[in-house]
Amino acid sequence: MFKREKLSGNRAGVLGLGKSGRAVATLLAKNGFDVLISEDAPMAHAEAFALPKGVRVETGGHSSALFQCNFWIKSPGIFPKSPALLEAKKLGIPVFSELETALAFMPKGVRIFAVTGTNGKTTTTALLGEILKLQAQRENKGRQVFVCGNIGSPVSLCAGQVKKGDDVVIEVSSYQLEDSTYFRPNFACILNVTPDHLDHHGGMKNYIKAKAKVFKNQRAGDVLVVNGADTVCVELVEKAKSKVLAFSTHPKHLLKTDVFFDGDELIFSEGHQIRPPHLKGIHNVENAMAAALMALAAGVSATTIQTVFDKFEAMEHRIEQFAYHRGVVYVNDSKATNLDSTITALKSFEKTQNLWLILGGRDKGASYEVLLPYLKDYCKRVLIIGEAMDKIERELHGAFPLMRCGSLEKAVEMAMAGAAKGDVVLLSPACSSFDQFKDFEQRGKIFKRLVDAHIFKDRTAKKK
C-alpha cells in the first residue's frame, strides 16, 4: 500500500479544482503541506471555494510555481497525456492519485473494499455499504463504515475521520485506477468490462489495464470477486494472486461460480439462500450477487444481507421511474454514460417497442451501431441530443428513425407531445453529460424538473 513517506518535500501540487482536487488539497494542508491547486480551465469564482489556510489556487493555466512542487496529485479524469503531465514526467516530478494519497493518511487496521466495473458500480457499492453498516450496528463495537469514491464523496474527504478497525467501501473508476500504482484493497470486485472511456484511455487495451489495477497488488489473503460470464474478467483473473470468487446469472459461465440465480433466490455454494433486492433488471441481480459475495467473505451473516436486500431501493439516476402521467411512464437513467449501460436499461423493459429513448451527449469513442438491434426491439422513437448527434445519425445511417432535438428540453417537449398511453419516456443517453451539463446528476435532475413542469402545466390547464 502507498505510504505517506513517498510524499517527500513540503510543496504539493494538485491538478484540478474539482471535488477530488479540493478534498485532497484540504487533506494535505491539514497535515502540514503547502498546497497549490492548479486548474487548466479559467474559473471566474474559484475564490468562492472554502479552502483551508495553506492552499493556494491558480486557474486558467499552469504557472511555473506548479513545476516547483515536490510532487503532484492528479485529479481523476485529467488526460494522462496532457502537456503538464508529460512535462512533469520529463522533470522527474512524482505524480500520485487522489485515491492512494487519501489511503496513505488512514491508519493501519482498516479494511478496504473496492468495487469497479463498466456498469453497476454505484448500486453494488451502495448495497455493500448498507450491509456492512447494518452488520457494524448489530455488532455494536464502535466500528464505522465509510462509503466514498466515485459514488459521490472523494476518498480524501473521509480519510481524516477513519480510525483503526473501520471499513472503507470505495466505488473505483478507471480514471482513479489508472493513476494508482500501490493500491491494494482487502476485498476487490470487477463487475464487468465493456467499452467505455475509450477517448480518455486511448483504446480498450488501456481501459482493461486500468481496471486490472484493482487487484494487481492483492495477496493470497485478499479476496477478488468477478463476473464469471464476462470474458475480460475471466482473462484477467488468470493473473490474480488473491482468492477468486465468481458470480453469474448466465447458464454458460466461464468460471466455476460461487453463487447462481434460480429465478427466485441467490443460491450460494456455502449453502446460503438469499432473495435479491426488488430492483428492475437482471443486472441488479448480478450487483446483488457481487455485494453479497464480498460481504460473506468479510464475515457478514446471511440474515444481515437479506435484511438490507429487502429494504434497498433503486438509486437515483439509474432506471429510476419518477413520474406517471396520462398513461405514460417517465424513467431517469442519466447514469447510463456508455453504450452497454443503455443496452442494460433497454433490456430491463419488455420488447413491446413502446420506448421513447433520449440518446446523446458528449461522445466517448465507441460505435453506436451496437444499439441497432435493441432500438428495433424496444423503441418507438429515438430522440437525439448533444454533441454526439451527428455521429449517432451517421452511424445508424437510416436503419432506425431518429428525431434531432439538440437540447434535452426540446427532447422532453417532443416526447411528451407524442407519447401515448402505455409508452415509456426513457432518458438513457449512452454518452457523458459534459457537453451541456456539469455531470450526470445535474442532467438527471434537470430531466425530472422538465417533465414535472410539463405535467404541472398540463394539469393546471385541464382544471381551467
C-alpha positions as CSV (number, residue, x, y, z in Angstrom):
1,M,0.0,0.0,0.0
2,F,1.1,3.6,-0.7
3,K,2.8,5.1,2.3
4,R,2.9,8.8,3.4
5,E,6.7,8.7,3.3
6,K,6.5,8.8,-0.6
7,L,5.1,12.3,-0.3
8,S,8.6,13.8,0.3
9,G,9.0,17.5,0.5
10,N,6.6,20.1,1.7
11,R,5.3,21.6,-1.5
12,A,2.4,19.7,-3.1
13,G,0.8,20.4,-6.4
14,V,-2.8,19.3,-7.1
15,L,-4.1,19.1,-10.7
16,G,-7.7,20.0,-10.9
17,L,-10.1,22.2,-8.9
18,G,-13.0,19.7,-8.8
19,K,-14.4,17.9,-5.8
20,S,-11.5,15.4,-5.6
21,G,-8.8,18.1,-6.1
22,R,-10.3,20.3,-3.3
23,A,-10.7,17.4,-1.0
24,V,-7.1,16.1,-1.3
25,A,-5.7,19.6,-1.1
26,T,-7.6,20.1,2.2
27,L,-6.3,16.8,3.5
28,L,-2.7,17.7,2.6
29,A,-2.9,21.2,4.1
30,K,-4.3,19.8,7.4
31,N,-1.3,17.6,7.5
32,G,1.2,20.4,7.1
33,F,1.8,20.6,3.4
34,D,2.0,23.8,1.4
35,V,-0.5,23.1,-1.4
36,L,-1.1,24.7,-4.8
37,I,-4.2,23.7,-6.7
38,S,-3.6,24.3,-10.4
39,E,-6.6,24.3,-12.8
40,D,-6.1,24.5,-16.5
41,A,-9.5,25.9,-17.3
42,P,-10.4,29.5,-16.5
43,M,-12.8,29.8,-13.5
44,A,-14.2,33.2,-12.5
45,H,-15.3,32.3,-9.0
46,A,-12.6,30.0,-7.7
47,E,-12.1,32.1,-4.6
48,A,-15.7,31.1,-3.5
49,F,-14.5,27.6,-2.6
50,A,-13.9,27.3,1.2
51,L,-10.3,26.1,1.4
52,P,-8.1,26.0,4.5
53,K,-5.0,28.0,5.2
54,G,-2.1,26.7,3.3
55,V,-3.9,26.1,0.0
56,R,-3.4,28.4,-2.9
57,V,-5.3,28.3,-6.2
58,E,-4.4,29.2,-9.8
59,T,-6.8,28.9,-12.7
60,G,-6.6,29.4,-16.5
61,G,-3.3,27.5,-16.9
62,H,-0.3,26.1,-15.0
63,S,2.3,28.5,-13.8
64,S,6.0,27.8,-13.1
65,A,5.1,27.5,-9.4
66,L,3.4,24.2,-10.1
67,F,6.6,22.8,-11.6
68,Q,8.5,23.8,-8.4
69,C,6.3,21.5,-6.3
70,N,7.9,18.3,-4.8
71,F,5.1,16.1,-6.0
72,W,1.8,16.3,-7.7
73,I,-1.6,14.7,-7.0
74,K,-3.7,14.2,-10.2
75,S,-7.4,14.5,-10.0
76,P,-9.3,11.7,-11.8
77,G,-10.4,12.5,-15.3
78,I,-7.4,14.6,-16.4
79,F,-6.0,13.2,-19.6
80,P,-2.8,11.1,-18.8
81,K,-1.0,12.7,-21.8
82,S,-1.9,16.3,-21.0
83,P,1.1,18.7,-21.7
84,A,1.5,19.4,-18.0
85,L,1.8,15.7,-17.1
86,L,4.2,15.0,-19.9
87,E,6.4,17.9,-18.7
88,A,6.3,16.6,-15.1
89,K,7.5,13.2,-16.3
90,K,10.4,14.9,-18.1
91,L,11.3,16.8,-15.0
92,G,11.0,13.7,-12.8
93,I,8.2,15.1,-10.6
94,P,6.3,12.2,-8.9
95,V,2.6,12.1,-9.7
96,F,0.2,10.2,-7.4
97,S,-3.5,9.6,-7.5
98,E,-6.1,11.2,-5.1
99,L,-7.2,7.6,-4.2
100,E,-3.9,6.3,-2.9
101,T,-2.9,9.6,-1.4
102,A,-6.1,9.6,0.7
103,L,-5.5,6.0,1.8
104,A,-2.0,6.9,2.9
105,F,-3.5,9.1,5.6
106,M,-5.6,6.3,7.0
107,P,-4.4,4.2,10.0
108,K,-3.4,0.6,9.7
109,G,-6.1,-2.0,10.5
110,V,-8.7,-0.5,8.2
111,R,-10.4,-2.9,5.8
112,I,-10.7,-1.6,2.2
113,F,-13.4,-2.7,-0.1
114,A,-13.1,-1.6,-3.8
115,V,-15.8,-2.0,-6.4
116,T,-15.1,-1.4,-10.1
117,G,-16.6,-2.3,-13.5
118,T,-18.1,-0.6,-16.5
119,N,-21.6,-0.7,-15.1
120,G,-23.3,-1.4,-11.8
121,K,-20.5,0.1,-9.6
122,T,-22.7,2.6,-7.7
123,T,-25.6,0.2,-6.9
124,T,-23.1,-2.5,-5.8
125,T,-21.1,-0.1,-3.7
126,A,-24.3,1.3,-2.0
127,L,-25.6,-2.3,-1.3
128,L,-22.3,-3.4,0.2
129,G,-22.0,-0.2,2.3
130,E,-25.5,-0.7,3.7
131,I,-24.8,-4.3,4.5
132,L,-21.5,-3.5,6.3
133,K,-23.2,-0.6,8.2
134,L,-26.0,-2.9,9.5
135,Q,-23.5,-5.6,10.5
136,A,-21.5,-3.0,12.4
137,Q,-24.6,-1.7,14.1
138,R,-25.6,-5.2,15.2
139,E,-22.1,-6.0,16.5
140,N,-22.1,-2.7,18.4
141,K,-18.3,-2.4,18.8
142,G,-17.9,1.1,17.5
143,R,-16.8,0.2,14.0
144,Q,-17.7,2.8,11.4
145,V,-18.3,2.2,7.7
146,F,-17.4,4.9,5.2
147,V,-18.8,4.8,1.6
148,C,-16.9,7.0,-0.8
149,G,-15.0,7.4,-4.1
150,N,-16.8,7.7,-7.5
151,I,-20.2,7.3,-5.7
152,G,-20.0,11.0,-4.8
153,S,-17.8,11.7,-1.8
154,P,-14.0,11.8,-2.5
155,V,-11.9,9.3,-0.5
156,S,-9.8,12.3,0.8
157,L,-12.9,13.7,2.4
158,C,-13.3,10.8,4.9
159,A,-9.6,10.0,5.3
160,G,-9.2,12.1,8.4
161,Q,-12.2,10.5,10.1
162,V,-11.3,6.9,9.6
163,K,-9.9,5.0,12.7
164,K,-8.4,1.6,13.2
165,G,-10.9,-1.2,12.8
166,D,-13.2,0.8,10.4
167,D,-14.4,-0.3,7.0
168,V,-14.0,1.9,3.8
169,V,-16.1,1.0,0.8
170,I,-14.9,2.7,-2.4
171,E,-16.5,2.9,-5.8
172,V,-13.4,3.0,-8.0
173,S,-13.4,4.3,-11.6
174,S,-10.9,3.5,-14.3
175,Y,-9.8,7.1,-14.0
176,Q,-8.8,6.6,-10.4
177,L,-7.2,3.3,-11.0
178,E,-5.0,4.3,-14.0
179,D,-3.1,6.7,-11.7
180,S,-2.8,4.2,-8.8
181,T,0.5,2.3,-8.5
182,Y,0.3,0.9,-5.0
183,F,-3.5,0.5,-4.4
184,R,-4.2,-2.8,-2.6
185,P,-7.8,-3.4,-1.3
186,N,-8.5,-6.3,1.0
187,F,-11.7,-7.0,-0.9
188,A,-12.0,-6.1,-4.6
189,C,-14.7,-6.6,-7.2
190,I,-14.8,-6.3,-11.0
191,L,-18.5,-6.4,-12.1
192,N,-17.9,-6.4,-15.9
193,V,-15.7,-4.8,-18.5
194,T,-17.1,-3.4,-21.8
195,P,-16.0,-0.5,-24.0
196,D,-16.1,2.9,-22.1
197,H,-14.0,6.0,-21.8
198,L,-12.0,4.9,-24.9
199,D,-11.5,8.6,-25.7
200,H,-9.7,9.1,-22.4
201,H,-7.7,5.8,-22.2
202,G,-6.8,5.7,-25.9
203,G,-8.3,2.3,-26.6
204,M,-9.7,-0.8,-25.0
205,K,-6.3,-2.3,-24.0
206,N,-5.5,0.7,-21.7
207,Y,-9.0,0.7,-20.3
208,I,-8.7,-3.0,-19.3
209,K,-5.2,-2.4,-17.9
210,A,-6.7,0.3,-15.7
211,K,-9.4,-1.9,-14.4
212,A,-7.0,-4.7,-13.6
213,K,-5.2,-2.4,-11.2
214,V,-8.0,-3.0,-8.7
215,F,-6.4,-6.4,-7.8
216,K,-2.9,-6.1,-9.2
217,N,-1.3,-5.7,-5.7
218,Q,-3.6,-8.1,-3.8
219,R,-2.0,-11.1,-2.0
220,A,-3.1,-14.6,-1.1
221,G,-5.1,-13.4,2.0
222,D,-7.2,-10.9,-0.1
223,V,-10.4,-11.6,-2.0
224,L,-11.3,-10.8,-5.6
225,V,-15.0,-11.1,-6.7
226,V,-15.6,-11.3,-10.5
227,N,-18.3,-11.8,-13.1
228,G,-17.8,-15.4,-14.2
229,A,-19.6,-14.9,-17.5
230,D,-17.6,-11.8,-18.5
231,T,-14.8,-12.8,-21.0
232,V,-12.5,-9.9,-19.9
233,C,-12.9,-10.7,-16.2
234,V,-12.2,-14.3,-16.9
235,E,-8.9,-13.5,-18.7
236,L,-7.9,-11.0,-16.0
237,V,-8.2,-13.4,-13.1
238,E,-5.5,-15.7,-14.5
239,K,-3.1,-13.1,-13.1
240,A,-4.8,-12.9,-9.7
241,K,-2.8,-13.8,-6.5
242,S,-5.8,-13.4,-4.3
243,K,-8.7,-15.8,-3.6
244,V,-11.2,-15.5,-6.5
245,L,-15.0,-15.8,-6.0
246,A,-17.2,-15.7,-9.1
247,F,-20.9,-14.9,-9.7
248,S,-23.0,-15.3,-12.8
249,T,-26.7,-15.2,-14.0
250,H,-25.8,-16.9,-17.3
251,P,-26.0,-20.7,-17.6
252,K,-22.9,-20.7,-19.8
253,H,-20.4,-19.1,-17.4
254,L,-16.7,-19.4,-18.0
255,L,-15.6,-19.7,-14.4
256,K,-16.8,-22.1,-11.6
257,T,-19.3,-19.9,-9.8
258,D,-19.8,-19.4,-6.1
259,V,-23.4,-18.2,-6.5
260,F,-26.1,-18.6,-9.1
261,F,-29.7,-17.3,-9.5
262,D,-32.5,-19.8,-9.7
263,G,-35.0,-17.2,-10.8
264,D,-36.2,-16.5,-7.3
265,E,-33.2,-16.7,-4.9
266,L,-29.4,-16.4,-4.9
267,I,-28.0,-19.8,-4.2
268,F,-24.5,-19.8,-2.7
269,S,-22.0,-22.7,-2.8
270,E,-21.7,-22.4,1.0
271,G,-25.4,-23.2,1.4
272,H,-26.9,-19.7,1.9
273,Q,-30.1,-18.8,0.0
274,I,-30.9,-15.1,-0.2
275,R,-33.6,-13.2,-2.1
276,P,-32.2,-10.4,-4.2
277,P,-33.4,-6.8,-3.8
278,H,-36.6,-5.6,-5.5
279,L,-34.7,-3.8,-8.3
280,K,-35.5,-3.8,-12.0
281,G,-33.3,-5.8,-14.4
282,I,-31.1,-8.9,-14.3
283,H,-28.0,-6.6,-14.0
284,N,-29.2,-5.7,-10.5
285,V,-29.3,-9.4,-9.6
286,E,-25.6,-9.5,-10.6
287,N,-24.9,-6.4,-8.5
288,A,-26.5,-8.1,-5.5
289,M,-24.5,-11.3,-6.1
290,A,-21.3,-9.3,-6.1
291,A,-22.1,-7.3,-2.9
292,A,-23.3,-10.5,-1.1
293,L,-20.1,-12.4,-2.0
294,M,-17.9,-9.6,-0.8
295,A,-19.9,-9.3,2.4
296,L,-19.9,-13.0,3.2
297,A,-16.2,-13.2,2.6
298,A,-15.8,-10.4,5.1
299,G,-17.7,-12.4,7.7
300,V,-21.2,-10.8,7.4
301,S,-24.2,-13.0,8.2
302,A,-26.7,-14.0,5.5
303,T,-29.5,-12.7,7.7
304,T,-27.9,-9.2,7.7
305,I,-27.6,-9.3,3.9
306,Q,-31.2,-10.4,3.5
307,T,-32.4,-7.5,5.7
308,V,-30.6,-5.0,3.6
309,F,-31.8,-6.5,0.3
310,D,-35.4,-6.5,1.5
311,K,-35.3,-2.7,2.2
312,F,-33.0,-1.5,-0.6
313,E,-34.5,0.9,-3.1
314,A,-33.3,1.9,-6.6
315,M,-30.5,4.5,-6.9
316,E,-31.4,7.9,-8.3
317,H,-30.5,8.4,-12.0
318,R,-30.3,4.6,-12.6
319,I,-33.5,3.3,-14.3
320,E,-35.4,5.5,-11.8
321,Q,-39.2,5.6,-12.5
322,F,-40.2,9.0,-11.2
323,A,-43.4,10.1,-12.9
324,Y,-46.6,8.7,-14.4
325,H,-49.0,10.9,-16.4
326,R,-51.8,10.2,-18.9
327,G,-50.7,6.5,-19.0
328,V,-47.0,7.4,-19.8
329,V,-44.2,6.3,-17.5
330,Y,-41.1,8.6,-17.2
331,V,-37.7,7.0,-16.4
332,N,-34.5,8.7,-15.5
333,D,-31.4,6.7,-16.4
334,S,-29.0,9.6,-16.7
335,K,-26.2,7.5,-15.2
336,A,-26.1,5.5,-18.4
337,T,-23.0,7.2,-19.7
338,N,-21.9,4.4,-22.1
339,L,-23.5,2.1,-24.7
340,D,-23.5,-1.1,-22.6
341,S,-25.3,0.7,-19.8
342,T,-28.0,1.9,-22.2
343,I,-28.4,-1.6,-23.6
344,T,-28.8,-2.8,-20.0
345,A,-31.6,-0.3,-19.4
346,L,-33.4,-1.2,-22.6
347,K,-33.3,-4.9,-21.7
348,S,-34.9,-4.2,-18.4
349,F,-38.2,-3.4,-20.3
350,E,-40.5,-5.7,-22.3
351,K,-39.9,-5.9,-26.1
352,T,-43.0,-4.0,-26.9
353,Q,-41.4,-1.2,-29.0
354,N,-43.0,1.4,-26.7
355,L,-40.0,3.3,-25.6
356,W,-39.2,7.0,-26.4
357,L,-35.4,6.9,-25.9
358,I,-33.5,10.1,-25.3
359,L,-29.9,9.5,-26.5
360,G,-26.8,11.6,-26.9
361,G,-24.4,13.9,-25.1
362,R,-20.6,14.0,-25.4
363,D,-19.3,11.1,-27.4
364,K,-16.8,8.7,-25.7
365,G,-15.3,6.9,-28.7
366,A,-17.4,3.8,-29.2
367,S,-19.7,3.0,-32.1
368,Y,-23.5,3.4,-31.8
369,E,-24.2,0.7,-34.3
370,V,-24.3,-1.9,-31.4
371,L,-27.5,-0.2,-30.3
372,L,-29.4,-1.0,-33.6
373,P,-31.0,-4.4,-32.7
374,Y,-32.1,-3.1,-29.3
375,L,-33.6,0.1,-30.8
376,K,-35.6,-2.1,-33.2
377,D,-36.8,-4.4,-30.4
378,Y,-37.6,-1.9,-27.7
379,C,-38.1,1.6,-29.1
380,K,-40.9,3.5,-30.8
381,R,-38.8,6.7,-31.3
382,V,-35.2,7.8,-30.6
383,L,-34.6,11.5,-29.8
384,I,-31.0,12.6,-30.2
385,I,-29.3,15.4,-28.3
386,G,-25.9,17.0,-27.6
387,E,-22.5,16.9,-29.3
388,A,-22.9,13.3,-30.4
389,M,-26.0,13.9,-32.6
390,D,-24.2,13.9,-35.9
391,K,-22.2,10.8,-35.1
392,I,-25.2,8.9,-33.9
393,E,-27.1,9.9,-37.1
394,R,-24.2,8.9,-39.3
395,E,-23.5,5.5,-37.6
396,L,-27.2,4.5,-37.5
397,H,-27.4,5.6,-41.2
398,G,-31.2,5.5,-41.6
399,A,-31.6,2.0,-40.1
400,F,-33.8,3.5,-37.3
401,P,-35.8,6.7,-37.5
402,L,-34.2,9.5,-35.4
403,M,-35.6,12.8,-34.2
404,R,-32.9,15.5,-33.9
405,C,-33.7,17.6,-30.8
406,G,-30.3,19.2,-29.9
407,S,-31.3,20.0,-26.3
408,L,-32.8,17.9,-23.5
409,E,-35.5,20.5,-23.1
410,K,-36.6,20.0,-26.8
411,A,-36.4,16.2,-26.5
412,V,-38.7,16.2,-23.4
413,E,-41.1,18.6,-25.2
414,M,-41.3,16.3,-28.3
415,A,-41.6,13.1,-26.3
416,M,-44.4,14.4,-24.0
417,A,-46.2,15.7,-27.1
418,G,-46.0,12.4,-28.9
419,A,-46.1,9.6,-26.3
420,A,-49.3,7.7,-25.9
421,K,-50.9,5.6,-23.1
422,G,-48.7,2.6,-22.5
423,D,-45.5,4.3,-23.7
424,V,-42.3,4.9,-21.7
425,V,-40.1,8.0,-22.0
426,L,-36.6,7.0,-21.1
427,L,-33.5,9.2,-20.7
428,S,-30.6,6.8,-21.1
429,P,-28.0,8.8,-23.1
430,A,-25.1,6.4,-23.7
431,C,-22.9,9.5,-23.5
432,S,-21.2,11.6,-20.9
433,S,-23.1,14.8,-19.8
434,F,-20.2,17.3,-20.1
435,D,-21.3,18.9,-23.3
436,Q,-24.4,20.6,-21.8
437,F,-24.3,19.7,-18.0
438,K,-22.0,19.7,-15.1
439,D,-22.4,16.0,-14.5
440,F,-24.9,13.1,-15.0
441,E,-26.6,14.1,-11.7
442,Q,-27.4,17.5,-13.0
443,R,-28.6,16.1,-16.3
444,G,-30.9,13.7,-14.5
445,K,-32.3,16.3,-12.1
446,I,-33.0,18.7,-15.0
447,F,-34.7,16.0,-16.9
448,K,-37.0,15.3,-14.0
449,R,-37.6,19.0,-13.5
450,L,-38.6,19.4,-17.1
451,V,-41.0,16.5,-17.1
452,D,-42.6,17.7,-13.8
453,A,-43.0,21.2,-15.2
454,H,-44.8,19.9,-18.3
455,I,-47.1,17.6,-16.1
456,F,-47.9,20.6,-13.8
457,K,-48.7,22.8,-16.8
458,D,-50.9,20.1,-18.3
459,R,-52.8,19.5,-15.1
460,T,-53.2,23.2,-14.5
461,A,-54.6,23.8,-18.0
462,K,-57.0,20.9,-17.5
463,K,-58.5,22.5,-14.4
464,K,-59.4,25.7,-16.2
